[in-house]
């Protein structure tokens, strides 16, 4: 009998690192045809997505996850090889088993069960499987408007569950927004033996870096986000004393004061601070840098990349009660919520107006992006029942 584990093995055996998902999408399309389930492939600018649909709606549930994987490091694998699925001691091993081909397999099995049920006569279920999640999120970014145009969903009638390994007893209520911010100091170069004639940009930047924790404390005091724990600002890169010779950036002379110095900060913030294109974060940063203003130095800041908003459901959103009831009916206990510190695909759905469960699925996040990636087989095979239970609660 075909089980989620059997299907997961087939998916694992098809290499699908980010940007190389065509083969696995074609397999899923064939699977849909075999089971008489509607499938639609989206191809756009080098990416491939697929969604499969059953039922008529308008009330709809969308189960979505990604089928791309990180690039494996084969030398670290001991239990099996990345594309050679293997069962051992209650776990299924293989690249993507946990993140997120096992989840994809469980969602497809949920759709198969739904397609054979009476619910399909009145409601609709869609499984959307995307590419490029591990690198840029471009798959979901392209799919959301495409799918919206194709199915013309009524937003208040549609629930989205983003599949990521949380364990079936936990789910994410939201994820932080992310902004990479560069701070650049421009001073004045001088020979080190006459340092009084210059303005050392590196020393000035060091003072700002040393004080950045005070900005972090200010943000957490003025804009508390209890569900998201704390806003964080983390120094990630430093550049100083660089010059340009023959159009190449090279270290300047070691006996000269640096005229410029740049630091990059990885800022992870909750909904208050990522709202309105990170307006409050930018405003507080300007105020902080103004306090470090000093004659002879120019201080500037910019985004390294366009900042990425996060996503969050309010604690009192009725969708959460529906979701929890569905899980509790299968597991005899309501799932516990948490906030995800990293980025995922949920903001693309949530910011488009869909009611979105930020992350939920079988698996353990500690087994993602590691050698001998694995997923608990019992949990994997139980997941379709839980997803179906959530769907039934949503359709009431």
FENNOR-V330657 format. One record per pair of residues at least 24 apart in sequence whose ideal C-beta (glycine too) atoms are under 10 Angstrom apart, sorted by sequence separation. I is the first residue (numbers start at 0). J is the second residue. D is the distance in whole Angstrom. If there is no record, write none. Layout:
i,j,d
I,J,D
I,J,D
This chain:
i,j,d
6,30,8
21,45,10
23,47,9
24,48,7
25,49,9
27,51,7
70,94,9
71,95,9
125,149,10
237,261,7
238,262,8
312,336,9
361,385,8
21,46,10
22,47,10
24,49,5
68,93,10
69,94,8
103,128,6
125,150,7
182,207,6
236,261,8
237,262,6
238,263,8
277,302,8
281,306,9
334,359,8
339,364,9
360,385,9
361,386,10
20,46,8
21,47,5
23,49,9
68,94,5
69,95,9
102,128,10
103,129,10
182,208,9
208,234,6
236,262,7
237,263,8
280,306,8
359,385,9
360,386,9
18,45,7
20,47,5
68,95,4
123,150,8
125,152,9
235,262,8
236,263,4
311,338,8
359,386,9
18,46,8
19,47,10
20,48,8
67,95,8
68,96,10
100,128,10
234,262,6
235,263,5
236,264,9
277,305,10
311,339,10
1,30,10
17,46,9
18,47,10
20,49,9
66,95,7
69,98,8
99,128,9
123,152,9
132,161,10
182,211,9
208,237,8
234,263,8
235,264,7
236,265,9
276,305,9
277,306,5
309,338,9
310,339,9
65,95,9
68,98,7
99,129,10
233,263,10
234,264,6
235,265,5
276,306,7
277,307,9
309,339,8
359,389,8
67,98,10
68,99,9
132,163,9
233,264,6
234,265,8
277,308,8
309,340,10
15,47,10
67,99,9
68,100,8
125,157,9
127,159,9
205,237,9
232,264,5
233,265,5
276,308,8
309,341,10
310,342,10
322,354,9
1,34,9
65,98,8
66,99,7
67,100,10
99,132,8
123,156,9
204,237,8
231,264,10
232,265,8
233,266,8
273,306,7
275,308,9
309,342,8
310,343,8
312,345,10
321,354,9
326,359,8
356,389,8
64,98,9
65,99,5
66,100,6
98,132,9
99,133,9
122,156,9
123,157,9
125,159,9
127,161,10
128,162,9
204,238,10
205,239,9
231,265,8
232,266,5
233,267,8
273,307,8
274,308,8
309,343,9
310,344,9
311,345,9
322,356,6
64,99,4
65,100,9
98,133,8
127,162,10
204,239,7
231,266,7
232,267,8
273,308,5
274,309,10
307,342,6
310,345,5
311,346,9
319,354,10
321,356,10
63,99,10
64,100,9
66,102,10
126,162,9
201,237,9
230,266,8
231,267,5
232,268,9
264,300,9
266,302,10
273,309,5
309,345,8
310,346,4
318,354,5
64,101,9
65,102,9
66,103,6
201,238,10
202,239,10
230,267,7
231,268,8
272,309,9
273,310,9
274,311,10
309,346,6
310,347,9
312,349,8
317,354,9
318,355,9
319,356,8
322,359,8
64,102,5
65,103,8
66,104,10
95,133,10
201,239,4
229,267,9
230,268,4
259,297,9
261,299,9
262,300,10
265,303,9
268,306,9
270,308,9
273,311,9
308,346,6
310,348,8
311,349,8
316,354,7
318,356,8
27,66,7
63,102,10
64,103,5
200,239,7
201,240,7
228,267,10
229,268,9
230,269,6
261,300,10
264,303,9
270,309,7
307,346,7
308,347,10
310,349,4
354,393,9
26,66,9
62,102,9
63,103,9
64,104,10
199,239,9
200,240,8
227,267,9
229,269,9
261,301,10
263,303,6
266,306,8
268,308,10
269,309,7
270,310,8
271,311,10
307,347,10
309,349,9
310,350,7
62,103,9
64,105,9
199,240,10
227,268,8
228,269,8
230,271,9
268,309,8
270,311,5
308,349,9
309,350,9
24,66,7
64,106,6
227,269,4
230,272,6
267,309,8
269,311,7
270,312,10
308,350,6
312,354,8
23,66,5
62,105,9
63,106,8
226,269,8
227,270,7
230,273,10
270,313,9
312,355,7
23,67,8
62,106,4
224,268,8
225,269,9
226,270,9
227,271,9
311,355,10
312,356,8
20,65,9
23,68,10
61,106,10
62,107,9
224,269,3
227,272,10
310,355,6
312,357,7
20,66,6
222,268,8
223,269,9
224,270,7
311,357,7
20,67,5
62,109,6
222,269,7
224,271,6
310,357,6
17,65,9
19,67,8
20,68,9
62,110,7
218,266,9
222,270,9
223,271,8
224,272,8
232,280,9
309,357,9
310,358,10
18,67,8
19,68,9
60,109,9
175,224,9
215,264,10
219,268,10
222,271,4
15,65,9
17,67,4
60,110,10
214,264,9
218,268,7
219,269,10
221,271,9
222,272,6
230,280,8
15,66,6
16,67,7
17,68,7
19,70,10
62,113,10
109,160,10
173,224,10
176,227,10
211,262,9
215,266,9
218,269,9
221,272,10
330,381,8
334,385,9
15,67,5
16,68,6
17,69,7
18,70,10
175,227,6
180,232,8
182,234,10
188,240,9
208,260,10
214,266,10
232,284,9
329,381,8
13,66,9
15,68,6
16,69,7
17,70,8
60,113,9
173,226,7
174,227,9
175,228,9
204,257,9
207,260,10
211,264,7
218,271,9
230,283,10
329,382,10
14,68,8
16,70,5
106,160,9
172,226,6
173,227,7
175,229,10
176,230,10
178,232,10
188,242,9
202,256,9
203,257,10
208,262,6
218,272,7
330,384,9
16,71,8
51,106,9
172,227,9
175,230,8
181,236,9
183,238,9
184,239,9
201,256,8
202,257,9
204,259,9
205,260,8
207,262,7
232,287,10
329,384,5
330,385,7
10,66,7
14,70,10
51,107,7
54,110,10
106,162,6
175,231,8
179,235,8
200,256,8
201,257,5
204,260,4
208,264,9
328,384,10
329,385,5
11,68,9
14,71,9
53,110,6
105,162,8
179,236,9
181,238,9
199,256,5
200,257,5
201,258,10
203,260,7
204,261,8
205,262,9
207,264,10
222,279,7
328,385,9
329,386,9
10,68,10
52,110,8
53,111,8
60,118,10
197,255,8
198,256,7
199,257,7
200,258,6
201,259,9
202,260,8
204,262,6
221,279,9
222,280,9
327,385,10
329,387,8
330,388,9
51,110,6
53,112,10
54,113,7
102,161,10
103,162,7
197,256,4
198,257,10
199,258,9
200,259,5
201,260,4
326,385,6
329,388,5
51,111,9
53,113,6
54,114,8
58,118,10
102,162,4
196,256,9
197,257,9
198,258,8
200,260,4
201,261,10
325,385,7
326,386,9
328,388,5
329,389,9
53,114,4
67,128,10
101,162,9
102,163,7
191,252,9
194,255,10
197,258,8
199,260,8
200,261,9
201,262,10
218,279,9
222,283,9
325,386,8
327,388,9
328,389,9
52,114,9
53,115,9
54,116,9
60,122,8
61,123,9
62,124,7
63,125,8
64,126,8
65,127,10
66,128,5
67,129,8
99,161,10
102,164,7
105,167,10
190,252,9
191,253,8
192,254,7
194,256,6
218,280,7
221,283,8
325,387,8
326,388,7
51,114,9
53,116,9
58,121,8
59,122,7
60,123,8
61,124,8
62,125,7
63,126,7
64,127,8
65,128,7
66,129,7
67,130,5
70,133,9
99,162,6
101,164,8
102,165,10
188,251,8
191,254,5
192,255,10
193,256,9
325,388,4
326,389,6
328,391,8
54,118,7
55,119,8
57,121,10
58,122,5
59,123,4
60,124,5
61,125,5
62,126,5
63,127,4
64,128,6
65,129,5
66,130,7
67,131,6
68,132,9
69,133,5
70,134,10
98,162,10
99,163,6
188,252,9
190,254,6
191,255,6
324,388,8
325,389,3
328,392,8
16,81,10
53,118,9
54,119,4
55,120,7
56,121,9
57,122,8
58,123,7
59,124,7
60,125,7
61,126,8
62,127,7
63,128,7
64,129,8
65,130,7
67,132,6
68,133,7
69,134,9
98,163,7
99,164,7
190,255,6
191,256,6
218,283,6
324,389,8
325,390,7
327,392,10
53,119,5
54,120,7
55,121,7
56,122,6
57,123,7
59,125,6
60,126,10
61,127,6
62,128,9
63,129,7
65,131,8
66,132,9
67,133,5
97,163,10
98,164,6
189,255,7
190,256,8
214,280,10
217,283,7
218,284,9
323,389,9
325,391,7
326,392,9
14,81,8
15,82,9
54,121,8
55,122,8
56,123,4
65,132,3
67,134,8
97,164,5
188,255,5
189,256,5
236,303,9
322,389,6
324,391,10
325,392,4
11,79,10
14,82,6
54,122,5
55,123,6
56,124,9
64,132,8
65,133,7
96,164,10
188,256,5
235,303,10
270,338,10
321,389,8
324,392,5
325,393,7
12,81,10
13,82,8
53,122,9
54,123,4
56,125,9
63,132,10
187,256,8
188,257,7
189,258,9
214,283,7
217,286,9
218,287,10
269,338,8
323,392,9
324,393,10
11,81,8
12,82,6
53,123,7
54,124,6
186,256,7
187,257,10
188,258,4
214,284,7
217,287,8
322,392,8
325,395,10
11,82,7
12,83,7
36,107,9
52,123,7
53,124,6
54,125,9
65,136,9
67,138,7
186,257,7
187,258,6
188,259,9
321,392,5
322,393,8
324,395,9
11,83,8
12,84,6
23,95,9
52,124,7
53,125,8
66,138,9
185,257,10
186,258,6
214,286,9
215,287,10
320,392,9
321,393,6
11,84,4
34,107,9
51,124,9
52,125,5
53,126,9
65,138,7
184,257,9
185,258,7
186,259,7
211,284,10
214,287,5
267,340,6
273,346,9
321,394,10
10,84,9
11,85,9
30,104,10
36,110,6
51,125,7
52,126,8
65,139,8
184,258,9
185,259,5
186,260,8
213,287,8
214,288,9
267,341,8
321,395,8
8,83,10
9,84,8
36,111,7
50,125,6
51,126,5
52,127,9
63,138,10
64,139,10
184,259,7
185,260,9
267,342,9
318,393,8
8,84,4
27,103,8
31,107,8
34,110,9
35,111,10
50,126,7
51,127,8
63,139,7
183,259,6
184,260,5
185,261,10
211,287,8
214,290,9
7,84,7
8,85,9
23,100,8
27,104,10
30,107,7
34,111,6
36,113,9
37,114,9
49,126,9
50,127,4
51,128,8
183,260,7
184,261,8
210,287,8
213,290,9
8,86,8
16,94,9
36,114,6
49,127,8
50,128,7
182,260,9
183,261,5
184,262,9
5,84,10
15,94,9
16,95,9
31,110,9
35,114,8
48,127,7
49,128,5
50,129,9
63,142,8
182,261,7
183,262,8
4,84,9
11,91,8
14,94,8
15,95,7
23,103,9
27,107,7
31,111,9
34,114,7
35,115,10
48,128,7
49,129,8
63,143,9
181,261,6
182,262,5
183,263,10
207,287,8
210,290,8
11,92,9
12,93,8
14,95,9
30,111,9
34,115,9
47,128,10
48,129,5
49,130,9
181,262,7
182,263,8
207,288,7
210,291,7
4,86,8
11,93,4
12,94,10
13,95,9
47,129,9
48,130,6
61,143,10
180,262,9
181,263,5
182,264,7
227,309,8
8,91,7
10,93,9
11,94,6
12,95,10
31,114,10
46,129,8
47,130,6
48,131,9
63,146,9
180,263,7
181,264,8
207,290,10
7,91,6
11,95,6
46,130,5
47,131,9
179,263,6
180,264,5
207,291,5
227,311,8
8,93,7
10,95,7
11,96,6
15,100,8
45,130,9
46,131,5
61,146,8
179,264,7
180,265,8
206,291,7
226,311,7
5,91,10
7,93,8
10,96,9
39,125,10
41,127,9
45,131,9
178,264,8
179,265,6
180,266,6
226,312,9
4,91,6
13,100,9
178,265,8
179,266,7
204,291,10
206,293,9
224,311,9
226,313,9
3,91,9
7,95,8
8,96,9
12,100,10
36,124,10
37,125,9
38,126,9
39,127,10
41,129,9
177,265,7
178,266,5
203,291,8
226,314,7
7,96,6
10,99,10
11,100,6
41,130,9
46,135,9
48,137,10
61,150,9
177,266,7
178,267,8
225,314,9
7,97,10
10,100,4
11,101,8
36,126,9
38,128,10
48,138,5
176,266,8
177,267,6
178,268,7
203,293,7
9,100,9
10,101,8
46,137,6
47,138,8
48,139,8
59,150,7
61,152,8
175,266,9
176,267,7
177,268,8
207,298,8
4,96,10
8,100,9
45,137,9
46,138,6
50,142,7
175,267,4
176,268,5
203,295,9
204,296,9
7,100,6
8,101,10
10,103,6
11,104,9
44,137,8
48,141,7
49,142,9
57,150,10
59,152,6
174,267,9
175,268,6
176,269,8
203,296,5
6,100,9
7,101,5
10,104,6
43,137,9
46,140,9
47,141,10
48,142,5
52,146,9
56,150,8
57,151,9
58,152,10
59,153,8
175,269,6
176,270,8
178,272,9
202,296,10
203,297,10
204,298,9
6,101,9
7,102,9
9,104,8
31,126,9
43,138,9
46,141,6
48,143,10
50,145,9
56,151,9
57,152,7
58,153,8
59,154,10
174,269,9
175,270,9
176,271,10
178,273,8
198,293,9
200,295,10
203,298,8
7,103,8
8,104,8
46,142,9
50,146,6
56,152,8
57,153,5
60,156,10
61,157,6
62,158,9
63,159,6
64,160,9
65,161,9
173,269,8
176,272,7
177,273,8
198,294,9
199,295,10
200,296,7
4,101,8
6,103,8
7,104,4
10,107,9
41,138,9
44,141,8
48,145,8
52,149,9
56,153,8
58,155,10
59,156,6
60,157,7
61,158,7
62,159,8
63,160,7
64,161,7
65,162,8
173,270,7
175,272,9
176,273,3
180,277,9
198,295,4
199,296,9
200,297,9
3,101,7
6,104,4
7,105,8
43,141,5
48,146,9
52,150,7
57,155,10
58,156,5
59,157,4
60,158,5
61,159,5
62,160,5
63,161,6
64,162,3
65,163,9
175,273,7
176,274,9
178,276,10
197,295,9
198,296,6
200,298,10
3,102,9
5,104,8
6,105,9
27,126,9
42,141,10
43,142,9
50,149,8
57,156,5
58,157,8
59,158,7
60,159,8
61,160,7
62,161,9
63,162,6
64,163,7
174,273,10
178,277,5
198,297,10
3,103,9
4,104,8
7,107,10
41,141,7
50,150,9
56,156,7
57,157,8
58,158,9
59,159,9
60,160,7
61,161,9
62,162,6
64,164,10
176,276,10
177,277,10
180,280,8
3,104,5
4,105,9
6,107,6
7,108,10
27,128,6
41,142,6
56,157,8
176,277,7
180,281,8
2,104,9
3,105,5
6,108,7
43,145,8
178,280,7
182,284,8
1,104,10
2,105,10
3,106,9
5,108,10
178,281,8
3,107,8
4,108,10
24,128,7
41,145,5
176,280,8
180,284,7
184,288,10
3,108,5
6,111,10
23,128,8
24,129,9
41,146,8
182,287,10
2,108,8
3,109,9
24,130,7
39,145,9
178,284,9
182,288,7
1,108,8
23,130,9
39,146,9
184,291,9
186,293,9
20,128,9
41,149,9
187,295,6
20,129,9
21,130,9
182,291,10
184,293,10
186,295,7
187,296,9
228,337,9
231,340,8
1,111,9
20,130,4
39,149,7
185,295,10
186,296,5
226,336,8
227,337,10
228,338,7
19,130,9
20,131,8
39,150,9
185,296,7
186,297,8
226,337,8
227,338,4
229,340,10
18,130,8
20,132,10
184,296,6
185,297,4
226,338,5
227,339,9
228,340,8
17,130,7
18,131,7
184,297,7
185,298,8
225,338,9
227,340,8
17,131,5
183,297,8
184,298,6
185,299,7
224,338,8
15,130,8
17,132,7
18,133,9
183,298,8
184,299,8
17,133,5
18,134,7
182,298,7
183,299,5
16,133,8
17,134,4
18,135,10
182,299,8
183,300,7
10,128,10
16,134,9
17,135,8
20,138,8
181,299,9
182,300,5
183,301,8
18,137,10
181,300,6
182,301,9
17,137,9
180,300,6
181,301,5
17,138,9
180,301,7
181,302,8
179,301,10
180,302,6
181,303,5
179,302,7
180,303,7
178,302,6
179,303,4
178,303,9
179,304,6
178,304,8
179,305,10
180,306,8
177,304,9
178,305,9
179,306,8
178,306,4
179,307,9
177,306,7
178,307,7
176,306,7
177,307,5
178,308,9
176,307,6
177,308,9
175,307,10
176,308,5
177,309,7
174,307,10
175,308,10
176,309,4
174,308,10
175,309,5
176,310,9
174,309,5
175,310,9
176,311,10
173,309,6
174,310,6
175,311,9
173,310,5
174,311,8
172,310,9
173,311,3
171,310,9
172,311,6
173,312,6
171,311,10
172,312,5
173,313,9
171,312,10
172,313,9
172,314,8
172,316,9
172,319,7
161,310,9
170,319,9
170,322,7
170,323,9
170,326,8
169,326,10
168,326,8
159,318,10
167,326,7
158,318,6
160,322,8
167,329,8
168,330,6
158,321,8
167,330,6
170,333,10
173,336,9
175,338,7
177,340,9
158,322,8
168,332,7
170,334,5
172,336,4
173,337,9
174,338,7
175,339,7
177,341,8
160,325,10
168,333,9
169,334,6
170,335,8
171,336,7
172,337,7
173,338,5
174,339,4
175,340,6
177,342,6
168,334,5
169,335,5
170,336,6
171,337,6
172,338,6
173,339,7
174,340,7
175,341,8
176,342,9
167,334,7
168,335,7
169,336,7
170,337,8
171,338,7
172,339,9
174,341,7
175,342,8
166,334,9
169,337,6
171,339,4
174,342,6
165,334,8
166,335,9
170,339,10
171,340,10
174,343,6
177,346,10
165,335,10
173,343,10
174,344,10
176,346,8
136,307,8
165,336,10
174,345,6
165,337,8
171,343,8
173,345,8
174,346,7
173,346,9
165,339,9
171,345,8
174,349,10
163,339,8
173,349,8
161,339,10
163,341,10
163,343,6
162,343,10
163,344,9
161,343,6
162,344,9
163,345,9
173,355,9
161,344,6
173,356,10
174,357,6
161,345,5
172,356,8
173,357,5
174,358,8
159,344,10
160,345,9
161,346,10
171,356,8
172,357,6
173,358,9
159,345,8
161,347,9
170,356,6
171,357,4
172,358,9
161,348,7
170,357,7
171,358,4
159,347,10
160,348,10
161,349,9
170,358,6
171,359,7
159,348,5
169,358,9
170,359,4
159,349,8
169,359,8
170,360,9
157,348,9
165,356,10
159,351,9
165,357,9
167,359,8
165,358,5
166,359,9
167,360,8
159,353,5
160,354,10
161,355,7
162,356,9
163,357,8
164,358,8
165,359,6
166,360,9
167,361,6
169,363,10
157,352,9
158,353,8
159,354,7
160,355,8
161,356,7
163,358,4
164,359,9
165,360,6
166,361,7
167,362,9
169,364,10
157,353,6
158,354,5
159,355,4
160,356,5
161,357,6
162,358,8
163,359,7
164,360,6
165,361,8
166,362,7
154,351,8
155,352,9
157,354,7
158,355,8
159,356,7
160,357,9
161,358,6
162,359,7
163,360,6
164,361,7
165,362,7
166,363,6
154,352,4
155,353,9
156,354,9
157,355,9
158,356,7
159,357,10
160,358,9
161,359,7
162,360,4
164,362,3
165,363,8
166,364,8
152,351,10
154,353,6
155,354,8
160,359,6
161,360,8
162,361,9
163,362,8
164,363,6
165,364,7
152,352,9
154,354,8
160,360,8
162,362,9
164,364,5
143,344,9
147,348,10
152,353,8
163,364,8
164,365,9
142,344,9
146,348,10
164,366,7
144,347,9
164,367,6
139,343,9
140,344,8
143,347,5
147,351,7
163,367,8
139,344,4
142,347,8
143,348,6
146,351,10
147,352,9
136,342,7
138,344,8
139,345,9
140,346,10
141,347,9
142,348,9
143,349,10
147,353,9
136,343,8
139,346,9
140,347,5
143,350,9
144,351,7
136,344,6
139,347,5
143,351,5
167,375,10
136,345,10
138,347,9
139,348,7
143,352,10
166,375,9
132,342,10
136,346,8
137,347,10
143,353,8
164,374,7
168,378,9
132,343,8
136,347,7
164,375,10
167,378,6
132,344,6
166,378,7
167,379,10
131,344,10
164,378,9
167,381,7
129,344,7
167,382,6
127,344,10
167,384,10
168,385,10
129,347,9
167,385,6
167,386,10
162,382,9
127,348,9
162,386,9
160,386,7
160,389,7
160,390,9
158,389,8
158,390,8
160,393,10
133,367,10
158,392,10
133,368,8
158,393,5
157,393,9
158,394,10
156,393,9
106,360,8
105,360,7
105,361,6
102,359,9
103,360,9
104,361,10
105,362,10
102,360,4
101,360,8
102,361,6
101,361,6
102,362,7
126,386,10
99,360,7
101,362,6
98,360,9
99,361,10
124,386,9
97,360,9
99,362,8
124,387,9
97,361,8
98,362,7
97,362,4
98,363,10
96,362,8
97,363,7
98,364,8
124,390,6
97,364,8
97,365,9
98,366,8
99,367,8
122,390,8
97,366,4
98,367,4
105,374,10
118,387,9
122,391,9
124,393,10
96,366,8
97,367,5
98,368,7
104,374,10
113,383,9
124,394,9
96,367,10
97,368,9
98,369,10
101,372,10
108,379,10
112,383,6
116,387,8
122,393,8
123,394,9
95,367,9
97,369,9
100,372,10
101,373,9
102,374,8
108,380,9
111,383,8
112,384,8
118,390,7
122,394,5
90,363,10
101,374,4
105,378,9
109,382,8
110,383,9
113,386,9
118,391,7
121,394,7
92,366,9
94,368,10
98,372,7
100,374,9
101,375,9
105,379,6
108,382,8
109,383,4
112,386,9
113,387,7
116,390,10
96,371,10
97,372,5
99,374,10
101,376,9
104,379,7
105,380,8
108,383,4
109,384,8
112,387,6
116,391,9
90,366,9
94,370,9
96,372,5
97,373,6
98,374,9
104,380,10
105,381,8
106,382,8
107,383,9
108,384,9
109,385,9
110,386,9
118,394,6
94,371,10
95,372,7
96,373,6
97,374,4
101,378,9
102,379,8
105,382,4
106,383,8
109,386,4
110,387,9
113,390,7
65,343,9
92,370,10
93,371,9
94,372,6
96,374,5
97,375,9
101,379,5
104,382,9
105,383,5
108,386,9
109,387,5
112,390,10
113,391,9
65,344,7
92,371,6
93,372,7
95,374,9
96,375,10
101,380,10
104,383,9
105,384,9
108,387,9
109,388,10
64,344,9
92,372,7
93,373,8
96,376,10
102,382,7
105,385,9
106,386,7
109,389,9
110,390,10
63,344,7
90,371,9
91,372,9
92,373,5
93,374,9
101,382,8
105,386,7
109,390,7
113,394,10
63,345,9
90,372,10
91,373,6
92,374,9
97,379,9
90,373,4
91,374,5
96,379,8
63,347,10
87,371,10
89,373,9
90,374,7
91,375,8
102,386,10
63,348,7
88,373,9
90,375,6
91,376,5
85,371,10
87,373,8
89,375,6
90,376,6
61,348,8
86,373,10
89,376,6
90,377,10
85,373,9
88,376,10
89,377,7
90,378,10
91,379,7
81,370,9
87,376,10
89,378,10
90,379,9
91,380,10
81,371,9
86,376,7
81,372,8
61,353,7
63,355,9
78,370,9
79,371,7
76,369,10
77,370,7
78,371,5
79,372,10
59,353,10
61,355,9
62,356,10
64,358,10
75,369,8
76,370,5
77,371,6
78,372,9
79,373,9
75,370,3
76,371,6
78,373,8
64,360,7
72,368,10
74,370,8
75,371,8
76,372,9
62,359,10
71,368,10
72,369,9
73,370,8
62,360,9
69,367,8
71,369,10
72,370,6
68,367,10
69,368,5
71,370,8
68,368,9
69,369,10
71,372,8
69,372,9
68,372,9
62,383,10
62,386,6
60,386,9
60,387,10
62,389,9
62,390,8
60,389,7
60,390,5
59,390,10
60,391,10
58,390,10
60,392,10
60,393,5
59,393,9
60,394,8
58,393,7
59,394,9
58,394,6
58,395,9
54,394,10
7,361,10
3,361,9
11,372,9
11,374,10
7,374,8
7,376,9
4,374,9
3,374,10
4,376,5
7,379,6
3,376,9
4,377,10
6,379,10
7,380,10
2,376,9
3,378,10
4,379,6
5,380,10
3,379,5
4,380,6
2,379,9
3,380,5
2,380,6
3,381,9
3,382,7
3,383,6
2,383,9
